Amino acid sequence: MKLNSSVFTLTVFRVSSSNQTAFVAAWEALCSAFLRLPQPPATNMTLIQSTENLELFQSLGAWHSLKDVQAMRTNLEIVPLMNAMVALTEDAQPGTFKVIGVVPERDNLLS
């Protein structure tokens, strides 16, 4: 597997059931804006919801560099969209992570 990013953003959100539809719409609007950045995400953004706690969401994005993440977080179009999305949550815990290891895909293990 060839990894085309070295940095990931991972944000954990707690969203009440009454705000979840608006939250997902705000997340989609934010991701659309990411595509207009000079350095957009390296791959698709992903939003997942816990199957045990339906108020818990996680957003994961791969980026080419830490510089790209820092630029995204200060972009004049992104900041208000991010703030609007976070306003729909009970809690938001953003983080930036670097890749430490990768397990090869099964097909690559067999060759």
C-alpha positions as CSV (number, residue, x, y, z in Angstrom):
1,M,0.0,0.0,0.0
2,K,1.4,3.4,-1.0
3,L,0.6,6.0,1.6
4,N,0.0,9.4,0.0
5,S,-0.3,11.4,3.2
6,S,1.8,11.8,6.4
7,V,-0.6,13.8,8.5
8,F,-4.2,13.1,9.6
9,T,-6.8,15.2,11.3
10,L,-9.1,13.4,13.7
11,T,-11.9,15.3,15.5
12,V,-14.2,13.7,18.0
13,F,-17.7,15.3,18.3
14,R,-20.6,14.8,20.6
15,V,-23.8,15.9,18.9
16,S,-27.3,15.7,20.4
17,S,-29.9,13.9,18.4
18,S,-31.8,17.2,17.7
19,N,-28.7,18.6,15.9
20,Q,-27.4,15.6,14.0
21,T,-29.0,16.3,10.7
22,A,-27.8,19.9,10.7
23,F,-24.3,18.8,11.9
24,V,-23.9,16.4,9.0
25,A,-25.0,19.0,6.6
26,A,-22.5,21.5,8.1
27,W,-19.8,18.8,7.9
28,E,-20.5,18.2,4.2
29,A,-20.4,22.0,3.5
30,L,-17.0,22.2,5.3
31,C,-15.7,19.3,3.3
32,S,-16.8,20.9,0.0
33,A,-14.9,24.0,1.1
34,F,-11.8,21.9,1.7
35,L,-11.8,21.0,-2.0
36,R,-11.3,24.7,-2.8
37,L,-8.2,25.0,-0.7
38,P,-4.9,25.5,-2.5
39,Q,-3.8,22.3,-0.8
40,P,-6.9,20.1,-0.3
41,P,-7.0,16.9,1.7
42,A,-4.9,14.0,0.3
43,T,-8.0,11.7,0.2
44,N,-11.7,11.7,0.9
45,M,-12.8,13.1,4.3
46,T,-14.6,10.5,6.4
47,L,-17.3,11.0,9.0
48,I,-18.3,8.0,11.2
49,Q,-20.9,7.6,13.9
50,S,-20.6,5.2,16.9
51,T,-23.0,2.3,16.8
52,E,-23.0,2.2,20.6
53,N,-23.4,5.9,21.4
54,L,-25.3,7.6,18.6
55,E,-24.2,11.1,19.8
56,L,-20.5,10.3,19.1
57,F,-19.0,11.2,15.7
58,Q,-15.5,11.2,14.4
59,S,-14.2,13.0,11.4
60,L,-11.0,11.8,9.8
61,G,-9.0,13.5,7.0
62,A,-5.6,12.7,5.4
63,W,-3.4,15.7,4.4
64,H,-0.1,16.0,2.6
65,S,1.6,18.0,5.3
66,L,1.3,19.6,8.7
67,K,1.7,23.0,6.9
68,D,-1.5,22.2,4.8
69,V,-3.4,21.4,8.0
70,Q,-2.2,24.7,9.6
71,A,-3.2,26.6,6.5
72,M,-6.6,25.0,6.5
73,R,-7.3,25.9,10.1
74,T,-6.6,29.5,9.5
75,N,-8.3,29.8,6.0
76,L,-10.8,32.7,5.9
77,E,-13.5,30.5,4.2
78,I,-12.9,27.5,6.4
79,V,-12.9,29.1,9.9
80,P,-16.5,30.3,9.8
81,L,-17.7,27.0,8.4
82,M,-15.8,25.1,11.1
83,N,-17.2,27.4,13.9
84,A,-20.8,26.9,12.6
85,M,-20.4,23.2,12.6
86,V,-18.8,23.2,16.1
87,A,-21.7,25.4,17.4
88,L,-24.0,22.4,16.7
89,T,-22.1,20.1,19.0
90,E,-22.0,19.5,22.7
91,D,-18.2,19.0,22.5
92,A,-15.5,18.9,19.9
93,Q,-12.0,17.7,20.3
94,P,-9.8,18.3,17.3
95,G,-6.4,16.6,16.9
96,T,-3.6,16.3,14.4
97,F,-1.7,13.0,14.1
98,K,1.3,11.7,12.2
99,V,1.6,8.2,10.7
100,I,3.6,5.8,12.8
101,G,2.9,2.5,11.0
102,V,0.9,1.0,8.2
103,V,-0.2,-2.6,7.8
104,P,0.1,-3.7,4.1
105,E,-3.1,-4.7,2.3
106,R,-3.7,-8.5,2.1
107,D,-2.9,-8.6,-1.7
108,N,0.5,-7.0,-1.0
109,L,1.3,-9.5,1.6
110,L,0.8,-12.4,-0.8
111,S,3.0,-11.1,-3.6
